[in-house]
Amino acid sequence: MDKETQDFCQRYDAQVGPSTRRHRRVRRTTVQMWSESDPELFSTLPAEDVDCVEIHMPADRFRALMEHDHWLELQQRRDQTGLTTNAVRIAREHEHECRIRHEHPAVQAAWEQYQIMLRLVDSG
């Protein structure tokens, strides 16, 4: 178990482990793909099966995670100055990038090499 997973487990009093279940995920499509393609093409959307993990955590910690996510959404809707909206946008972009890295191992490997290069340059 990596350090990030250990930190998550400690922070949320969670247990994480492998699961025998798999999830069928429909691949995302763009509006352009829908408008330019034959409609019959999308009668059966391409899907992929992905491994799952089991996360066991106290219900109060799970509700706290849900509340935090809901709070981010509310802050983005309420903010008139754009400051909170920018912070929420940055958080959402980071979440999106993390999801892409974990869905595509080649992107994750390239990102890790990029992080190493940044640390090398930063250390002089």
C-alpha positions as CSV (number, residue, x, y, z in Angstrom):
1,M,0.0,0.0,0.0
2,D,1.5,3.4,-1.0
3,K,1.8,6.3,1.3
4,E,-1.1,8.2,-0.2
5,T,-3.4,5.3,0.4
6,Q,-2.1,4.9,4.0
7,D,-2.7,8.6,4.6
8,F,-6.2,8.3,3.2
9,C,-6.9,5.3,5.4
10,Q,-5.6,7.1,8.5
11,R,-7.4,10.4,7.7
12,Y,-10.8,8.7,7.1
13,D,-10.4,5.7,9.3
14,A,-10.8,3.5,6.2
15,Q,-9.8,0.1,5.1
16,V,-8.9,-0.3,1.4
17,G,-8.5,-3.7,-0.4
18,P,-8.9,-5.5,-3.7
19,S,-12.3,-6.5,-4.8
20,T,-13.6,-9.3,-6.9
21,R,-16.0,-6.9,-8.6
22,R,-15.5,-5.2,-11.9
23,H,-17.2,-2.0,-13.2
24,R,-18.3,-1.6,-16.8
25,R,-17.5,2.0,-17.8
26,V,-18.9,3.6,-20.9
27,R,-16.1,5.5,-22.7
28,R,-16.8,9.2,-22.8
29,T,-17.7,10.8,-26.1
30,T,-17.7,14.4,-27.1
31,V,-20.6,16.5,-28.5
32,Q,-18.6,16.7,-31.8
33,M,-18.5,12.9,-32.0
34,W,-22.2,12.8,-31.5
35,S,-23.0,15.4,-34.1
36,E,-20.6,14.2,-36.8
37,S,-21.2,10.4,-36.5
38,D,-23.8,8.1,-37.7
39,P,-26.4,7.9,-34.9
40,E,-26.5,4.1,-35.3
41,L,-22.8,4.0,-34.3
42,F,-23.8,5.0,-30.7
43,S,-26.6,2.4,-30.3
44,T,-24.1,0.3,-28.5
45,L,-21.5,2.6,-26.8
46,P,-18.0,1.2,-26.4
47,A,-17.3,0.2,-22.8
48,E,-14.4,-1.2,-20.8
49,D,-14.3,-3.3,-17.6
50,V,-12.2,-1.9,-14.9
51,D,-11.1,-3.4,-11.6
52,C,-12.7,-2.2,-8.4
53,V,-11.4,-1.8,-4.8
54,E,-13.4,-2.2,-1.6
55,I,-13.3,0.8,0.7
56,H,-14.8,0.3,4.2
57,M,-15.1,3.4,6.3
58,P,-17.3,4.7,9.0
59,A,-20.6,6.3,7.7
60,D,-19.8,9.6,9.3
61,R,-16.5,9.9,7.4
62,F,-18.2,9.0,4.2
63,R,-20.9,11.7,4.8
64,A,-18.1,14.2,5.5
65,L,-16.5,13.4,2.1
66,M,-19.9,13.8,0.5
67,E,-20.5,17.1,2.3
68,H,-17.1,18.4,1.2
69,D,-17.8,17.7,-2.4
70,H,-21.2,19.3,-2.1
71,W,-19.6,22.3,-0.4
72,L,-17.2,22.8,-3.3
73,E,-20.1,22.8,-5.7
74,L,-22.1,25.4,-3.7
75,Q,-19.0,27.6,-3.3
76,Q,-18.6,27.6,-7.1
77,R,-22.2,28.5,-7.7
78,R,-22.3,31.3,-5.0
79,D,-19.1,33.1,-5.6
80,Q,-19.6,36.3,-7.5
81,T,-15.9,37.5,-7.3
82,G,-14.5,34.5,-9.1
83,L,-11.9,33.8,-6.3
84,T,-13.7,30.8,-4.9
85,T,-14.7,29.7,-8.4
86,N,-11.1,29.7,-9.4
87,A,-10.1,27.6,-6.4
88,V,-12.9,25.1,-7.1
89,R,-12.0,25.0,-10.8
90,I,-8.4,24.2,-9.9
91,A,-9.6,21.5,-7.5
92,R,-11.9,20.0,-10.2
93,E,-9.1,20.2,-12.8
94,H,-6.8,18.4,-10.5
95,E,-9.4,15.7,-9.8
96,H,-10.0,15.3,-13.6
97,E,-6.2,15.0,-14.3
98,C,-5.8,12.4,-11.5
99,R,-8.6,10.4,-13.0
100,I,-7.1,10.5,-16.4
101,R,-3.6,9.4,-15.1
102,H,-5.2,6.5,-13.2
103,E,-7.2,5.4,-16.2
104,H,-4.3,5.5,-18.6
105,P,-1.0,4.0,-17.4
106,A,1.1,5.6,-20.1
107,V,-0.1,9.1,-19.0
108,Q,0.7,8.2,-15.4
109,A,4.2,7.1,-16.4
110,A,4.8,10.3,-18.3
111,W,3.5,12.4,-15.4
112,E,5.8,10.6,-13.0
113,Q,8.8,11.2,-15.3
114,Y,7.8,14.9,-15.5
115,Q,7.6,15.1,-11.7
116,I,11.1,13.6,-11.4
117,M,12.5,16.2,-13.9
118,L,10.8,19.0,-12.0
119,R,12.5,17.9,-8.7
120,L,15.8,17.5,-10.4
121,V,15.7,21.0,-11.9
122,D,14.4,22.5,-8.6
123,S,17.2,20.9,-6.6
124,G,19.8,22.7,-8.7
